Amino acid sequence: MPIQFLVDECLHVSLPRLAHARQYAASHVVHVGLGGADDAVLLARMLREDEVLCTNNARDFAGVLGEQELHPGLVVFEENTFAALQRRLFSAVLDHVEGRRDLINRMLYVGLDAASQELHEPAHDRRLSEAEKQELLRIVTPRIREEERPRL
C-alpha cells in the first residue's frame, strides 16, 4: 500500500490536495472530524490507519513515537509559515518519498536551507505582502533531513 498522510491542524488544509495530485491518500484532521483532538487521539488514528503524520509539533509527537516499536512515520515542518510556503515544503517531501512504499520508523524534518532561513526569519516577524510572499517562494530552497527514529 502506498504512503498515506494525516495532516495536523497546525498545517494548512490545502496540503492533502498536493498528495492526491500525486496519487497518495491524504487527509487533514479538520476534514475527518479531528480538529481540536488531543494528540493521543491523532496518534491512535495514525497508528490504526497506518498514516504518516505531518505536523510542526515535533515536541509532542516525536517522543511518543520513539517509544513505539513500529510507527508509520512522521514529517515535521520546522518552519511555521504561510500556506504557499507550506505547500512548497510539502511538495519537496512528496518528491523525497516518490517511489517509496512506506516511511516506517522514519522521521523527515522539512525546512529551509540556511540561506533561505536568513530570508524567511526577518519576514516571519511581520505580515508579508503578496508580492513579498511570491518573491520568497521564488528564491527559497527546501531542505529535508531524514532520521531512522525520532529524536527524543
Protein Blocks (a to p, Z undefined) as FASTA:
>chain_A
ZZdddddfkbcfklmmmmmmnopacddfklnopghiafklmmmmmmmnopacddfblmlm
mmmmmmpmbdcbdcddfbdcdfklmmmmmmmmmmmmgoiabfghiacdddddfklmmmmm
mmmmpccdfklmmmmmmmpccdddddfbdcZZ
